Amino acid sequence: MQEMLHIIQTCGFGRYAKFGYVSADIHLMLMFDKSWIPRLSETFREQGLLEAQADKYPIAPDTRLFWTQMQFNSTEEFSIVALDNSSPEARGPQCRKVIKEAVEESREGVALNFMLEVTVGRKSL
């Protein structure tokens, strides 16, 4: 789970490259500056949107396992669609091996804990 969490925390799929799970092209595409994300509502207002706001939603402890399973599912899908799956030693199967190990740990009660953030803005009429 620690390796899986580290992969997810370090900018989602973009830093799978650190573990050799992503081609250089995908790595370059996803290694963008994410500092704009917390300021998105401010950017919306600067662009003329009204009522721009960002709300954070902590995950309830009793739903962490479900959110963790959803992350496993999306990461597995990514490993199938975007990674090299040409052999058992390729990056896709190796990523799924990490996911499988993390799933086993989650069966023992380990789960990811994170906060959702939703940013919305409305155009003027």
C-alpha positions as CSV (number, residue, x, y, z in Angstrom):
1,M,0.0,0.0,0.0
2,Q,2.9,2.4,0.7
3,E,4.2,2.1,-2.8
4,M,0.7,2.4,-4.3
5,L,0.0,5.5,-2.1
6,H,3.3,7.0,-3.1
7,I,2.5,6.5,-6.8
8,I,-0.9,8.2,-6.3
9,Q,0.3,11.0,-4.1
10,T,3.1,12.1,-6.3
11,C,0.8,13.7,-8.9
12,G,-1.4,10.8,-9.7
13,F,-0.4,8.9,-12.8
14,G,2.1,11.5,-13.9
15,R,4.9,10.3,-11.6
16,Y,4.5,6.6,-12.4
17,A,7.6,7.3,-14.5
18,K,9.6,7.4,-11.3
19,F,8.8,3.7,-10.9
20,G,9.3,3.0,-14.6
21,Y,5.5,2.6,-15.2
22,V,5.0,5.3,-17.8
23,S,6.6,6.0,-21.2
24,A,8.6,9.2,-21.6
25,D,5.9,10.8,-23.7
26,I,3.2,10.3,-21.1
27,H,5.7,11.3,-18.3
28,L,6.4,14.6,-20.1
29,M,2.7,15.2,-20.8
30,L,1.7,14.7,-17.2
31,M,4.6,16.5,-15.5
32,F,2.9,19.9,-15.6
33,D,2.8,22.7,-13.0
34,K,-0.1,21.9,-10.7
35,S,0.2,25.0,-8.6
36,W,-2.8,26.5,-10.4
37,I,-5.2,23.9,-8.9
38,P,-5.7,25.5,-5.5
39,R,-6.1,28.9,-7.2
40,L,-8.6,27.8,-9.8
41,S,-11.6,29.7,-8.3
42,E,-9.4,32.9,-8.3
43,T,-8.5,32.3,-11.9
44,F,-12.2,31.8,-12.8
45,R,-13.1,35.2,-11.2
46,E,-10.2,36.8,-13.1
47,Q,-11.7,35.5,-16.3
48,G,-15.1,37.0,-15.5
49,L,-16.9,34.0,-14.1
50,L,-19.4,34.8,-11.3
51,E,-19.8,33.0,-8.0
52,A,-16.5,31.1,-8.5
53,Q,-15.8,29.0,-5.4
54,A,-13.9,26.0,-4.3
55,D,-15.2,23.5,-1.7
56,K,-13.3,20.8,0.0
57,Y,-14.9,17.6,1.0
58,P,-13.1,15.4,3.5
59,I,-13.7,11.7,3.0
60,A,-15.8,10.1,5.8
61,P,-13.8,7.4,7.6
62,D,-16.4,4.8,6.8
63,T,-16.1,5.4,3.0
64,R,-12.3,5.4,2.7
65,L,-12.3,1.7,1.7
66,F,-14.7,2.4,-1.2
67,W,-12.7,5.4,-2.4
68,T,-9.5,3.3,-2.1
69,Q,-11.1,0.6,-4.3
70,M,-12.1,3.2,-6.8
71,Q,-8.5,4.4,-7.0
72,F,-7.3,0.8,-7.5
73,N,-9.8,0.4,-10.3
74,S,-8.9,3.6,-12.1
75,T,-5.2,2.8,-11.7
76,E,-5.7,-0.7,-13.0
77,E,-7.5,0.7,-16.1
78,F,-4.7,3.2,-16.6
79,S,-2.2,0.3,-16.5
80,I,-4.1,-1.6,-19.2
81,V,-4.8,1.3,-21.5
82,A,-1.7,3.5,-21.2
83,L,1.2,1.3,-20.2
84,D,3.3,-1.3,-22.0
85,N,1.6,-4.7,-21.7
86,S,3.8,-6.6,-24.2
87,S,5.2,-9.1,-21.7
88,P,4.8,-10.1,-18.0
89,E,7.9,-8.0,-17.2
90,A,6.5,-4.9,-19.0
91,R,5.3,-1.9,-17.0
92,G,1.6,-2.6,-17.2
93,P,1.7,-6.0,-15.5
94,Q,4.2,-4.7,-13.0
95,C,1.9,-1.9,-12.1
96,R,-1.0,-4.3,-11.7
97,K,1.3,-6.4,-9.4
98,V,1.7,-3.4,-7.1
99,I,-2.1,-2.8,-7.2
100,K,-2.7,-6.5,-6.3
101,E,-0.4,-6.1,-3.3
102,A,-2.1,-2.9,-2.2
103,V,-5.5,-4.6,-2.5
104,E,-4.3,-7.4,-0.2
105,E,-3.3,-4.8,2.4
106,S,-6.6,-3.0,2.1
107,R,-8.3,-6.3,3.1
108,E,-6.5,-5.9,6.4
109,G,-8.0,-2.4,6.9
110,V,-5.4,-0.2,5.2
111,A,-7.1,2.6,3.1
112,L,-6.2,5.8,1.4
113,N,-7.2,9.1,3.0
114,F,-7.6,12.2,0.9
115,M,-9.8,15.2,0.4
116,L,-11.9,16.0,-2.7
117,E,-12.0,19.5,-4.0
118,V,-14.6,20.8,-6.4
119,T,-14.3,24.2,-8.0
120,V,-17.2,25.8,-10.0
121,G,-17.9,29.1,-11.6
122,R,-20.8,30.6,-13.5
123,K,-20.8,32.7,-16.6
124,S,-22.6,36.0,-16.5
125,L,-25.9,36.0,-18.3
